[in-house]
Amino acid sequence: MHWVSSMLTDGDNGSVSSKRVVTFLAFTMCSVAFVADQFMGYKANQYLFDAMMYIVIAGLGFTASEKFALKK
């Protein structure tokens, strides 16, 4: 559990980052939809899946860009 909380905390002040939480939840939902589609025969709405995938891509991009931003 400590691994998940350390993954979701911000590197600057140690608080939980909402960008990281939303990205993690969207990734989890995409993963569940993928597994359900592949193994359980459930067909997810393609537009909804694409939207969640774009949220994950944007969230990972913004989180990675924080590492290269200038520190105050």
PDB file of N, H, CA, C and O in Angstrom:
ATOM      1  N   MET A   1       0.822  -1.192   0.000  1.00  0.00           N
ATOM      2  CA  MET A   1       0.000   0.000   0.000  1.00  0.00           C
ATOM      3  C   MET A   1       0.869   1.261   0.000  1.00  0.00           C
ATOM      4  O   MET A   1       0.484   2.292  -0.552  1.00  0.00           O
ATOM      5  N   HIS A   2       2.030   1.165   0.618  1.00  0.00           N
ATOM      6  H   HIS A   2       2.343   0.327   1.067  1.00  0.00           H
ATOM      7  CA  HIS A   2       2.930   2.321   0.651  1.00  0.00           C
ATOM      8  C   HIS A   2       3.407   2.670  -0.753  1.00  0.00           C
ATOM      9  O   HIS A   2       3.626   3.842  -1.061  1.00  0.00           O
ATOM     10  N   TRP A   3       3.571   1.658  -1.607  1.00  0.00           N
ATOM     11  H   TRP A   3       3.393   0.706  -1.357  1.00  0.00           H
ATOM     12  CA  TRP A   3       4.019   1.888  -2.976  1.00  0.00           C
ATOM     13  C   TRP A   3       3.005   2.728  -3.740  1.00  0.00           C
ATOM     14  O   TRP A   3       3.383   3.639  -4.476  1.00  0.00           O
ATOM     15  N   VAL A   4       1.705   2.426  -3.571  1.00  0.00           N
ATOM     16  H   VAL A   4       1.398   1.685  -2.973  1.00  0.00           H
ATOM     17  CA  VAL A   4       0.659   3.175  -4.266  1.00  0.00           C
ATOM     18  C   VAL A   4       0.606   4.603  -3.758  1.00  0.00           C
ATOM     19  O   VAL A   4       0.493   5.536  -4.553  1.00  0.00           O
ATOM     20  N   SER A   5       0.685   4.792  -2.446  1.00  0.00           N
ATOM     21  H   SER A   5       0.777   4.035  -1.800  1.00  0.00           H
ATOM     22  CA  SER A   5       0.629   6.156  -1.908  1.00  0.00           C
ATOM     23  C   SER A   5       1.850   6.970  -2.307  1.00  0.00           C
ATOM     24  O   SER A   5       1.735   8.174  -2.537  1.00  0.00           O
ATOM     25  N   SER A   6       3.015   6.342  -2.395  1.00  0.00           N
ATOM     26  H   SER A   6       3.109   5.364  -2.208  1.00  0.00           H
ATOM     27  CA  SER A   6       4.204   7.082  -2.830  1.00  0.00           C
ATOM     28  C   SER A   6       4.139   7.401  -4.327  1.00  0.00           C
ATOM     29  O   SER A   6       4.701   8.400  -4.774  1.00  0.00           O
ATOM     30  N   MET A   7       3.458   6.556  -5.095  1.00  0.00           N
ATOM     31  H   MET A   7       3.002   5.744  -4.732  1.00  0.00           H
ATOM     32  CA  MET A   7       3.312   6.813  -6.523  1.00  0.00           C
ATOM     33  C   MET A   7       2.371   7.990  -6.775  1.00  0.00           C
ATOM     34  O   MET A   7       2.547   8.713  -7.756  1.00  0.00           O
ATOM     35  N   LEU A   8       1.393   8.193  -5.924  1.00  0.00           N
ATOM     36  H   LEU A   8       1.250   7.606  -5.127  1.00  0.00           H
ATOM     37  CA  LEU A   8       0.397   9.236  -6.125  1.00  0.00           C
ATOM     38  C   LEU A   8       0.763  10.570  -5.489  1.00  0.00           C
ATOM     39  O   LEU A   8       0.078  11.567  -5.720  1.00  0.00           O
ATOM     40  N   THR A   9       1.823  10.610  -4.698  1.00  0.00           N
ATOM     41  H   THR A   9       2.380   9.801  -4.511  1.00  0.00           H
ATOM     42  CA  THR A   9       2.192  11.864  -4.047  1.00  0.00           C
ATOM     43  C   THR A   9       3.022  12.734  -4.978  1.00  0.00           C
ATOM     44  O   THR A   9       3.728  12.248  -5.862  1.00  0.00           O
ATOM     45  N   ASP A  10       2.913  14.023  -4.751  1.00  0.00           N
ATOM     46  H   ASP A  10       2.340  14.418  -4.033  1.00  0.00           H
ATOM     47  CA  ASP A  10       3.654  15.010  -5.527  1.00  0.00           C
ATOM     48  C   ASP A  10       5.101  15.034  -5.050  1.00  0.00           C
ATOM     49  O   ASP A  10       5.368  14.858  -3.862  1.00  0.00           O
ATOM     50  N   GLY A  11       6.016  15.246  -5.957  1.00  0.00           N
ATOM     51  H   GLY A  11       5.799  15.389  -6.923  1.00  0.00           H
ATOM     52  CA  GLY A  11       7.424  15.249  -5.607  1.00  0.00           C
ATOM     53  C   GLY A  11       7.871  16.478  -4.849  1.00  0.00           C
ATOM     54  O   GLY A  11       8.890  16.432  -4.160  1.00  0.00           O
ATOM     55  N   ASP A  12       7.140  17.580  -4.952  1.00  0.00           N
ATOM     56  H   ASP A  12       6.311  17.618  -5.511  1.00  0.00           H
ATOM     57  CA  ASP A  12       7.584  18.830  -4.322  1.00  0.00           C
ATOM     58  C   ASP A  12       7.241  18.899  -2.836  1.00  0.00           C
ATOM     59  O   ASP A  12       8.119  19.102  -1.998  1.00  0.00           O
ATOM     60  N   ASN A  13       5.951  18.728  -2.516  1.00  0.00           N
ATOM     61  H   ASN A  13       5.237  18.563  -3.197  1.00  0.00           H
ATOM     62  CA  ASN A  13       5.563  18.909  -1.122  1.00  0.00           C
ATOM     63  C   ASN A  13       5.018  17.645  -0.469  1.00  0.00           C
ATOM     64  O   ASN A  13       4.656  17.685   0.707  1.00  0.00           O
ATOM     65  N   GLY A  14       4.947  16.544  -1.170  1.00  0.00           N
ATOM     66  H   GLY A  14       5.241  16.511  -2.125  1.00  0.00           H
ATOM     67  CA  GLY A  14       4.541  15.280  -0.580  1.00  0.00           C
ATOM     68  C   GLY A  14       3.046  15.069  -0.443  1.00  0.00           C
ATOM     69  O   GLY A  14       2.622  14.085   0.163  1.00  0.00           O
ATOM     70  N   SER A  15       2.234  15.965  -0.987  1.00  0.00           N
ATOM     71  H   SER A  15       2.578  16.764  -1.480  1.00  0.00           H
ATOM     72  CA  SER A  15       0.781  15.785  -0.917  1.00  0.00           C
ATOM     73  C   SER A  15       0.317  14.962  -2.111  1.00  0.00           C
ATOM     74  O   SER A  15       1.035  14.817  -3.101  1.00  0.00           O
ATOM     75  N   VAL A  16      -0.888  14.429  -2.002  1.00  0.00           N
ATOM     76  H   VAL A  16      -1.471  14.546  -1.198  1.00  0.00           H
ATOM     77  CA  VAL A  16      -1.440  13.617  -3.075  1.00  0.00           C
ATOM     78  C   VAL A  16      -1.806  14.530  -4.245  1.00  0.00           C
ATOM     79  O   VAL A  16      -2.483  15.543  -4.067  1.00  0.00           O
ATOM     80  N   SER A  17      -1.351  14.161  -5.441  1.00  0.00           N
ATOM     81  H   SER A  17      -0.801  13.339  -5.586  1.00  0.00           H
ATOM     82  CA  SER A  17      -1.588  14.957  -6.639  1.00  0.00           C
ATOM     83  C   SER A  17      -2.865  14.480  -7.322  1.00  0.00           C
ATOM     84  O   SER A  17      -3.020  13.292  -7.605  1.00  0.00           O
ATOM     85  N   SER A  18      -3.770  15.406  -7.581  1.00  0.00           N
ATOM     86  H   SER A  18      -3.644  16.371  -7.350  1.00  0.00           H
ATOM     87  CA  SER A  18      -5.032  15.032  -8.224  1.00  0.00           C
ATOM     88  C   SER A  18      -4.802  14.561  -9.658  1.00  0.00           C
ATOM     89  O   SER A  18      -5.532  13.696 -10.144  1.00  0.00           O
ATOM     90  N   LYS A  19      -3.801  15.116 -10.344  1.00  0.00           N
ATOM     91  H   LYS A  19      -3.208  15.818  -9.949  1.00  0.00           H
ATOM     92  CA  LYS A  19      -3.487  14.658 -11.702  1.00  0.00           C
ATOM     93  C   LYS A  19      -3.096  13.190 -11.698  1.00  0.00           C
ATOM     94  O   LYS A  19      -3.513  12.426 -12.569  1.00  0.00           O
ATOM     95  N   ARG A  20      -2.310  12.807 -10.734  1.00  0.00           N
ATOM     96  H   ARG A  20      -1.971  13.428 -10.027  1.00  0.00           H
ATOM     97  CA  ARG A  20      -1.858  11.420 -10.657  1.00  0.00           C
ATOM     98  C   ARG A  20      -2.986  10.483 -10.261  1.00  0.00           C
ATOM     99  O   ARG A  20      -3.057   9.358 -10.757  1.00  0.00           O
ATOM    100  N   VAL A  21      -3.856  10.925  -9.388  1.00  0.00           N
ATOM    101  H   VAL A  21      -3.798  11.838  -8.986  1.00  0.00           H
ATOM    102  CA  VAL A  21      -4.986  10.090  -8.971  1.00  0.00           C
ATOM    103  C   VAL A  21      -5.932   9.859 -10.139  1.00  0.00           C
ATOM    104  O   VAL A  21      -6.363   8.729 -10.371  1.00  0.00           O
ATOM    105  N   VAL A  22      -6.262  10.914 -10.878  1.00  0.00           N
ATOM    106  H   VAL A  22      -5.912  11.832 -10.689  1.00  0.00           H
ATOM    107  CA  VAL A  22      -7.161  10.788 -12.024  1.00  0.00           C
ATOM    108  C   VAL A  22      -6.527   9.902 -13.097  1.00  0.00           C
ATOM    109  O   VAL A  22      -7.210   9.067 -13.691  1.00  0.00           O
ATOM    110  N   THR A  23      -5.235  10.076 -13.347  1.00  0.00           N
ATOM    111  H   THR A  23      -4.681  10.755 -12.864  1.00  0.00           H
ATOM    112  CA  THR A  23      -4.547   9.252 -14.333  1.00  0.00           C
ATOM    113  C   THR A  23      -4.532   7.789 -13.916  1.00  0.00           C
ATOM    114  O   THR A  23      -4.752   6.905 -14.745  1.00  0.00           O
ATOM    115  N   PHE A  24      -4.276   7.528 -12.645  1.00  0.00           N
ATOM    116  H   PHE A  24      -4.097   8.246 -11.972  1.00  0.00           H
ATOM    117  CA  PHE A  24      -4.252   6.146 -12.144  1.00  0.00           C
ATOM    118  C   PHE A  24      -5.631   5.504 -12.243  1.00  0.00           C
ATOM    119  O   PHE A  24      -5.745   4.340 -12.629  1.00  0.00           O
ATOM    120  N   LEU A  25      -6.679   6.251 -11.897  1.00  0.00           N
ATOM    121  H   LEU A  25      -6.586   7.196 -11.584  1.00  0.00           H
ATOM    122  CA  LEU A  25      -8.035   5.708 -12.001  1.00  0.00           C
ATOM    123  C   LEU A  25      -8.430   5.448 -13.451  1.00  0.00           C
ATOM    124  O   LEU A  25      -9.054   4.429 -13.749  1.00  0.00           O
ATOM    125  N   ALA A  26      -8.075   6.358 -14.354  1.00  0.00           N
ATOM    126  H   ALA A  26      -7.569   7.186 -14.112  1.00  0.00           H
ATOM    127  CA  ALA A  26      -8.385   6.158 -15.769  1.00  0.00           C
ATOM    128  C   ALA A  26      -7.622   4.963 -16.324  1.00  0.00           C
ATOM    129  O   ALA A  26      -8.170   4.198 -17.118  1.00  0.00           O
ATOM    130  N   PHE A  27      -6.364   4.790 -15.920  1.00  0.00           N
ATOM    131  H   PHE A  27      -5.919   5.411 -15.275  1.00  0.00           H
ATOM    132  CA  PHE A  27      -5.589   3.636 -16.349  1.00  0.00           C
ATOM    133  C   PHE A  27      -6.204   2.339 -15.831  1.00  0.00           C
ATOM    134  O   PHE A  27      -6.270   1.348 -16.558  1.00  0.00           O
ATOM    135  N   THR A  28      -6.649   2.344 -14.591  1.00  0.00           N
ATOM    136  H   THR A  28      -6.596   3.149 -14.001  1.00  0.00           H
ATOM    137  CA  THR A  28      -7.281   1.161 -14.016  1.00  0.00           C
ATOM    138  C   THR A  28      -8.565   0.815 -14.761  1.00  0.00           C
ATOM    139  O   THR A  28      -8.823  -0.356 -15.042  1.00  0.00           O
ATOM    140  N   MET A  29      -9.360   1.812 -15.077  1.00  0.00           N
ATOM    141  H   MET A  29      -9.151   2.763 -14.848  1.00  0.00           H
ATOM    142  CA  MET A  29     -10.601   1.567 -15.805  1.00  0.00           C
ATOM    143  C   MET A  29     -10.326   1.049 -17.219  1.00  0.00           C
ATOM    144  O   MET A  29     -11.030   0.157 -17.692  1.00  0.00           O
ATOM    145  N   CYS A  30      -9.322   1.588 -17.895  1.00  0.00           N
ATOM    146  H   CYS A  30      -8.749   2.313 -17.511  1.00  0.00           H
ATOM    147  CA  CYS A  30      -8.955   1.092 -19.224  1.00  0.00           C
ATOM    148  C   CYS A  30      -8.458  -0.346 -19.149  1.00  0.00           C
ATOM    149  O   CYS A  30      -8.760  -1.158 -20.024  1.00  0.00           O
ATOM    150  N   SER A  31      -7.697  -0.661 -18.108  1.00  0.00           N
ATOM    151  H   SER A  31      -7.451  -0.002 -17.397  1.00  0.00           H
ATOM    152  CA  SER A  31      -7.203  -2.026 -17.947  1.00  0.00           C
ATOM    153  C   SER A  31      -8.338  -3.007 -17.704  1.00  0.00           C
ATOM    154  O   SER A  31      -8.349  -4.097 -18.278  1.00  0.00           O
ATOM    155  N   VAL A  32      -9.291  -2.632 -16.862  1.00  0.00           N
ATOM    156  H   VAL A  32      -9.282  -1.748 -16.396  1.00  0.00           H
ATOM    157  CA  VAL A  32     -10.437  -3.495 -16.590  1.00  0.00           C
ATOM    158  C   VAL A  32     -11.272  -3.688 -17.857  1.00  0.00           C
ATOM    159  O   VAL A  32     -11.721  -4.798 -18.143  1.00  0.00           O
ATOM    160  N   ALA A  33     -11.477  -2.611 -18.612  1.00  0.00           N
ATOM    161  H   ALA A  33     -11.112  -1.709 -18.380  1.00  0.00           H
ATOM    162  CA  ALA A  33     -12.246  -2.717 -19.854  1.00  0.00           C
ATOM    163  C   ALA A  33     -11.531  -3.605 -20.866  1.00  0.00           C
ATOM    164  O   ALA A  33     -12.177  -4.369 -21.584  1.00  0.00           O
ATOM    165  N   PHE A  34     -10.218  -3.512 -20.930  1.00  0.00           N
ATOM    166  H   PHE A  34      -9.693  -2.891 -20.347  1.00  0.00           H
ATOM    167  CA  PHE A  34      -9.456  -4.359 -21.854  1.00  0.00           C
ATOM    168  C   PHE A  34      -9.569  -5.835 -21.481  1.00  0.00           C
ATOM    169  O   PHE A  34      -9.795  -6.682 -22.345  1.00  0.00           O
ATOM    170  N   VAL A  35      -9.412  -6.140 -20.190  1.00  0.00           N
ATOM    171  H   VAL A  35      -9.229  -5.451 -19.488  1.00  0.00           H
ATOM    172  CA  VAL A  35      -9.507  -7.526 -19.740  1.00  0.00           C
ATOM    173  C   VAL A  35     -10.922  -8.060 -19.961  1.00  0.00           C
ATOM    174  O   VAL A  35     -11.096  -9.199 -20.395  1.00  0.00           O
ATOM    175  N   ALA A  36     -11.926  -7.245 -19.665  1.00  0.00           N
ATOM    176  H   ALA A  36     -11.784  -6.320 -19.313  1.00  0.00           H
ATOM    177  CA  ALA A  36     -13.312  -7.678 -19.867  1.00  0.00           C
ATOM    178  C   ALA A  36     -13.593  -7.905 -21.345  1.00  0.00           C
ATOM    179  O   ALA A  36     -14.332  -8.823 -21.701  1.00  0.00           O
ATOM    180  N   ASP A  37     -13.019  -7.087 -22.200  1.00  0.00           N
ATOM    181  H   ASP A  37     -12.419  -6.341 -21.911  1.00  0.00           H
ATOM    182  CA  ASP A  37     -13.217  -7.238 -23.643  1.00  0.00           C
ATOM    183  C   ASP A  37     -12.542  -8.503 -24.174  1.00  0.00           C
ATOM    184  O   ASP A  37     -13.101  -9.206 -25.017  1.00  0.00           O
ATOM    185  N   GLN A  38     -11.354  -8.782 -23.682  1.00  0.00           N
ATOM    186  H   GLN A  38     -10.901  -8.211 -22.998  1.00  0.00           H
ATOM    187  CA  GLN A  38     -10.591  -9.916 -24.192  1.00  0.00           C
ATOM    188  C   GLN A  38     -11.066 -11.269 -23.663  1.00  0.00           C
ATOM    189  O   GLN A  38     -11.117 -12.247 -24.409  1.00  0.00           O
ATOM    190  N   PHE A  39     -11.412 -11.323 -22.381  1.00  0.00           N
ATOM    191  H   PHE A  39     -11.371 -10.529 -21.775  1.00  0.00           H
ATOM    192  CA  PHE A  39     -11.650 -12.617 -21.752  1.00  0.00           C
ATOM    193  C   PHE A  39     -13.095 -12.871 -21.353  1.00  0.00           C
ATOM    194  O   PHE A  39     -13.475 -14.025 -21.154  1.00  0.00           O
ATOM    195  N   MET A  40     -13.907 -11.836 -21.229  1.00  0.00           N
ATOM    196  H   MET A  40     -13.598 -10.899 -21.390  1.00  0.00           H
ATOM    197  CA  MET A  40     -15.259 -12.031 -20.732  1.00  0.00           C
ATOM    198  C   MET A  40     -16.329 -11.723 -21.769  1.00  0.00           C
ATOM    199  O   MET A  40     -17.519 -11.866 -21.489  1.00  0.00           O
ATOM    200  N   GLY A  41     -15.931 -11.310 -22.940  1.00  0.00           N
ATOM    201  H   GLY A  41     -14.964 -11.193 -23.168  1.00  0.00           H
ATOM    202  CA  GLY A  41     -16.891 -11.056 -23.997  1.00  0.00           C
ATOM    203  C   GLY A  41     -17.666  -9.762 -23.862  1.00  0.00           C
ATOM    204  O   GLY A  41     -18.606  -9.542 -24.625  1.00  0.00           O
ATOM    205  N   TYR A  42     -17.316  -8.904 -22.931  1.00  0.00           N
ATOM    206  H   TYR A  42     -16.552  -9.083 -22.311  1.00  0.00           H
ATOM    207  CA  TYR A  42     -17.978  -7.611 -22.767  1.00  0.00           C
ATOM    208  C   TYR A  42     -17.382  -6.632 -23.770  1.00  0.00           C
ATOM    209  O   TYR A  42     -16.161  -6.499 -23.856  1.00  0.00           O
ATOM    210  N   LYS A  43     -18.219  -5.958 -24.515  1.00  0.00           N
ATOM    211  H   LYS A  43     -19.211  -6.066 -24.444  1.00  0.00           H
ATOM    212  CA  LYS A  43     -17.746  -4.977 -25.484  1.00  0.00           C
ATOM    213  C   LYS A  43     -17.924  -3.572 -24.918  1.00  0.00           C
ATOM    214  O   LYS A  43     -19.046  -3.103 -24.726  1.00  0.00           O
ATOM    215  N   ALA A  44     -16.806  -2.913 -24.658  1.00  0.00           N
ATOM    216  H   ALA A  44     -15.895  -3.293 -24.814  1.00  0.00           H
ATOM    217  CA  ALA A  44     -16.848  -1.551 -24.135  1.00  0.00           C
ATOM    218  C   ALA A  44     -17.149  -0.580 -25.268  1.00  0.00           C
ATOM    219  O   ALA A  44     -16.821  -0.844 -26.425  1.00  0.00           O
ATOM    220  N   ASN A  45     -17.771   0.534 -24.933  1.00  0.00           N
ATOM    221  H   ASN A  45     -18.037   0.748 -23.993  1.00  0.00           H
ATOM    222  CA  ASN A  45     -18.035   1.587 -25.911  1.00  0.00           C
ATOM    223  C   ASN A  45     -16.692   2.145 -26.384  1.00  0.00           C
ATOM    224  O   ASN A  45     -15.880   2.590 -25.574  1.00  0.00           O
ATOM    225  N   GLN A  46     -16.469   2.119 -27.676  1.00  0.00           N
ATOM    226  H   GLN A  46     -17.129   1.758 -28.334  1.00  0.00           H
ATOM    227  CA  GLN A  46     -15.178   2.528 -28.232  1.00  0.00           C
ATOM    228  C   GLN A  46     -14.862   3.989 -27.941  1.00  0.00           C
ATOM    229  O   GLN A  46     -13.712   4.326 -27.656  1.00  0.00           O
ATOM    230  N   TYR A  47     -15.862   4.857 -28.009  1.00  0.00           N
ATOM    231  H   TYR A  47     -16.795   4.583 -28.241  1.00  0.00           H
ATOM    232  CA  TYR A  47     -15.631   6.284 -27.757  1.00  0.00           C
ATOM    233  C   TYR A  47     -15.279   6.546 -26.296  1.00  0.00           C
ATOM    234  O   TYR A  47     -14.430   7.386 -25.997  1.00  0.00           O
ATOM    235  N   LEU A  48     -15.919   5.842 -25.408  1.00  0.00           N
ATOM    236  H   LEU A  48     -16.608   5.159 -25.650  1.00  0.00           H
ATOM    237  CA  LEU A  48     -15.610   5.992 -23.987  1.00  0.00           C
ATOM    238  C   LEU A  48     -14.213   5.470 -23.682  1.00  0.00           C
ATOM    239  O   LEU A  48     -13.459   6.095 -22.936  1.00  0.00           O
ATOM    240  N   PHE A  49     -13.872   4.327 -24.260  1.00  0.00           N
ATOM    241  H   PHE A  49     -14.485   3.820 -24.866  1.00  0.00           H
ATOM    242  CA  PHE A  49     -12.535   3.768 -24.053  1.00  0.00           C
ATOM    243  C   PHE A  49     -11.464   4.715 -24.600  1.00  0.00           C
ATOM    244  O   PHE A  49     -10.441   4.933 -23.950  1.00  0.00           O
ATOM    245  N   ASP A  50     -11.693   5.274 -25.783  1.00  0.00           N
ATOM    246  H   ASP A  50     -12.523   5.096 -26.311  1.00  0.00           H
ATOM    247  CA  ASP A  50     -10.729   6.220 -26.360  1.00  0.00           C
ATOM    248  C   ASP A  50     -10.576   7.464 -25.491  1.00  0.00           C
ATOM    249  O   ASP A  50      -9.466   7.964 -25.313  1.00  0.00           O
ATOM    250  N   ALA A  51     -11.679   7.961 -24.953  1.00  0.00           N
ATOM    251  H   ALA A  51     -12.581   7.555 -25.097  1.00  0.00           H
ATOM    252  CA  ALA A  51     -11.619   9.143 -24.089  1.00  0.00           C
ATOM    253  C   ALA A  51     -10.796   8.858 -22.833  1.00  0.00           C
ATOM    254  O   ALA A  51      -9.979   9.681 -22.419  1.00  0.00           O
ATOM    255  N   MET A  52     -11.013   7.702 -22.239  1.00  0.00           N
ATOM    256  H   MET A  52     -11.676   7.033 -22.575  1.00  0.00           H
ATOM    257  CA  MET A  52     -10.245   7.347 -21.040  1.00  0.00           C
ATOM    258  C   MET A  52      -8.768   7.162 -21.386  1.00  0.00           C
ATOM    259  O   MET A  52      -7.894   7.522 -20.597  1.00  0.00           O
ATOM    260  N   MET A  53      -8.492   6.608 -22.552  1.00  0.00           N
ATOM    261  H   MET A  53      -9.202   6.316 -23.193  1.00  0.00           H
ATOM    262  CA  MET A  53      -7.112   6.424 -22.986  1.00  0.00           C
ATOM    263  C   MET A  53      -6.427   7.782 -23.182  1.00  0.00           C
ATOM    264  O   MET A  53      -5.259   7.939 -22.825  1.00  0.00           O
ATOM    265  N   TYR A  54      -7.132   8.750 -23.739  1.00  0.00           N
ATOM    266  H   TYR A  54      -8.080   8.623 -24.029  1.00  0.00           H
ATOM    267  CA  TYR A  54      -6.555  10.087 -23.912  1.00  0.00           C
ATOM    268  C   TYR A  54      -6.301  10.767 -22.571  1.00  0.00           C
ATOM    269  O   TYR A  54      -5.332  11.512 -22.427  1.00  0.00           O
ATOM    270  N   ILE A  55      -7.160  10.517 -21.597  1.00  0.00           N
ATOM    271  H   ILE A  55      -7.947   9.912 -21.714  1.00  0.00           H
ATOM    272  CA  ILE A  55      -6.925  11.057 -20.251  1.00  0.00           C
ATOM    273  C   ILE A  55      -5.650  10.469 -19.669  1.00  0.00           C
ATOM    274  O   ILE A  55      -4.858  11.184 -19.056  1.00  0.00           O
ATOM    275  N   VAL A  56      -5.446   9.168 -19.858  1.00  0.00           N
ATOM    276  H   VAL A  56      -6.089   8.586 -20.356  1.00  0.00           H
ATOM    277  CA  VAL A  56      -4.233   8.524 -19.356  1.00  0.00           C
ATOM    278  C   VAL A  56      -3.000   9.086 -20.054  1.00  0.00           C
ATOM    279  O   VAL A  56      -2.004   9.387 -19.397  1.00  0.00           O
ATOM    280  N   ILE A  57      -3.055   9.230 -21.365  1.00  0.00           N
ATOM    281  H   ILE A  57      -3.864   8.985 -21.899  1.00  0.00           H
ATOM    282  CA  ILE A  57      -1.908   9.747 -22.113  1.00  0.00           C
ATOM    283  C   ILE A  57      -1.576  11.172 -21.678  1.00  0.00           C
ATOM    284  O   ILE A  57      -0.411  11.502 -21.454  1.00  0.00           O
ATOM    285  N   ALA A  58      -2.601  12.015 -21.558  1.00  0.00           N
ATOM    286  H   ALA A  58      -3.547  11.747 -21.740  1.00  0.00           H
ATOM    287  CA  ALA A  58      -2.366  13.404 -21.136  1.00  0.00           C
ATOM    288  C   ALA A  58      -1.846  13.466 -19.704  1.00  0.00           C
ATOM    289  O   ALA A  58      -0.930  14.231 -19.405  1.00  0.00           O
ATOM    290  N   GLY A  59      -2.425  12.668 -18.830  1.00  0.00           N
ATOM    291  H   GLY A  59      -3.170  12.046 -19.073  1.00  0.00           H
ATOM    292  CA  GLY A  59      -1.979  12.662 -17.434  1.00  0.00           C
ATOM    293  C   GLY A  59      -0.542  12.215 -17.290  1.00  0.00           C
ATOM    294  O   GLY A  59       0.214  12.803 -16.517  1.00  0.00           O
ATOM    295  N   LEU A  60      -0.151  11.185 -18.022  1.00  0.00           N
ATOM    296  H   LEU A  60      -0.765  10.708 -18.650  1.00  0.00           H
ATOM    297  CA  LEU A  60       1.240  10.737 -17.973  1.00  0.00           C
ATOM    298  C   LEU A  60       2.176  11.783 -18.563  1.00  0.00           C
ATOM    299  O   LEU A  60       3.289  11.975 -18.073  1.00  0.00           O
ATOM    300  N   GLY A  61       1.724  12.456 -19.615  1.00  0.00           N
ATOM    301  H   GLY A  61       0.820  12.299 -20.013  1.00  0.00           H
ATOM    302  CA  GLY A  61       2.550  13.500 -20.215  1.00  0.00           C
ATOM    303  C   GLY A  61       2.756  14.681 -19.279  1.00  0.00           C
ATOM    304  O   GLY A  61       3.869  15.192 -19.153  1.00  0.00           O
ATOM    305  N   PHE A  62       1.680  15.117 -18.621  1.00  0.00           N
ATOM    306  H   PHE A  62       0.776  14.702 -18.724  1.00  0.00           H
ATOM    307  CA  PHE A  62       1.803  16.234 -17.682  1.00  0.00           C
ATOM    308  C   PHE A  62       2.643  15.856 -16.476  1.00  0.00           C
ATOM    309  O   PHE A  62       3.429  16.667 -15.988  1.00  0.00           O
ATOM    310  N   THR A  63       2.486  14.637 -15.993  1.00  0.00           N
ATOM    311  H   THR A  63       1.847  13.978 -16.390  1.00  0.00           H
ATOM    312  CA  THR A  63       3.277  14.199 -14.843  1.00  0.00           C
ATOM    313  C   THR A  63       4.741  14.089 -15.208  1.00  0.00           C
ATOM    314  O   THR A  63       5.605  14.448 -14.409  1.00  0.00           O
ATOM    315  N   ALA A  64       5.036  13.599 -16.404  1.00  0.00           N
ATOM    316  H   ALA A  64       4.334  13.307 -17.053  1.00  0.00           H
ATOM    317  CA  ALA A  64       6.442  13.500 -16.830  1.00  0.00           C
ATOM    318  C   ALA A  64       7.032  14.877 -17.076  1.00  0.00           C
ATOM    319  O   ALA A  64       8.221  15.085 -16.830  1.00  0.00           O
ATOM    320  N   SER A  65       6.235  15.823 -17.553  1.00  0.00           N
ATOM    321  H   SER A  65       5.270  15.655 -17.753  1.00  0.00           H
ATOM    322  CA  SER A  65       6.762  17.161 -17.821  1.00  0.00           C
ATOM    323  C   SER A  65       7.110  17.903 -16.529  1.00  0.00           C
ATOM    324  O   SER A  65       7.909  18.839 -16.553  1.00  0.00           O
ATOM    325  N   GLU A  66       6.519  17.496 -15.404  1.00  0.00           N
ATOM    326  H   GLU A  66       5.870  16.736 -15.384  1.00  0.00           H
ATOM    327  CA  GLU A  66       6.861  18.129 -14.123  1.00  0.00           C
ATOM    328  C   GLU A  66       8.317  17.887 -13.762  1.00  0.00           C
ATOM    329  O   GLU A  66       8.933  18.709 -13.083  1.00  0.00           O
ATOM    330  N   LYS A  67       8.863  16.789 -14.200  1.00  0.00           N
ATOM    331  H   LYS A  67       8.363  16.121 -14.751  1.00  0.00           H
ATOM    332  CA  LYS A  67      10.261  16.470 -13.877  1.00  0.00           C
ATOM    333  C   LYS A  67      11.218  17.414 -14.592  1.00  0.00           C
ATOM    334  O   LYS A  67      12.328  17.647 -14.113  1.00  0.00           O
ATOM    335  N   PHE A  68      10.803  17.961 -15.737  1.00  0.00           N
ATOM    336  H   PHE A  68       9.902  17.771 -16.126  1.00  0.00           H
ATOM    337  CA  PHE A  68      11.681  18.821 -16.519  1.00  0.00           C
ATOM    338  C   PHE A  68      11.381  20.310 -16.320  1.00  0.00           C
ATOM    339  O   PHE A  68      12.075  21.156 -16.884  1.00  0.00           O
ATOM    340  N   ALA A  69      10.374  20.634 -15.540  1.00  0.00           N
ATOM    341  H   ALA A  69       9.810  19.947 -15.083  1.00  0.00           H
ATOM    342  CA  ALA A  69      10.030  22.033 -15.292  1.00  0.00           C
ATOM    343  C   ALA A  69      11.037  22.668 -14.352  1.00  0.00           C
ATOM    344  O   ALA A  69      11.647  21.990 -13.524  1.00  0.00           O
ATOM    345  N   LEU A  70      11.205  23.964 -14.485  1.00  0.00           N
ATOM    346  H   LEU A  70      10.710  24.515 -15.157  1.00  0.00           H
ATOM    347  CA  LEU A  70      12.117  24.686 -13.611  1.00  0.00           C
ATOM    348  C   LEU A  70      11.537  24.749 -12.203  1.00  0.00           C
ATOM    349  O   LEU A  70      10.344  24.993 -12.018  1.00  0.00           O
ATOM    350  N   LYS A  71      12.393  24.527 -11.222  1.00  0.00           N
ATOM    351  H   LYS A  71      13.362  24.328 -11.373  1.00  0.00           H
ATOM    352  CA  LYS A  71      11.970  24.603  -9.815  1.00  0.00           C
ATOM    353  C   LYS A  71      12.003  26.033  -9.355  1.00  0.00           C
ATOM    354  O   LYS A  71      12.877  26.804  -9.751  1.00  0.00           O
ATOM    355  N   LYS A  72      11.047  26.394  -8.513  1.00  0.00           N
ATOM    356  H   LYS A  72      10.337  25.768  -8.192  1.00  0.00           H
ATOM    357  CA  LYS A  72      10.989  27.778  -7.990  1.00  0.00           C
ATOM    358  C   LYS A  72      11.958  27.964  -6.852  1.00  0.00           C
ATOM    359  O   LYS A  72      12.048  29.056  -6.290  1.00  0.00           O
TER     360      LYS A  72
END
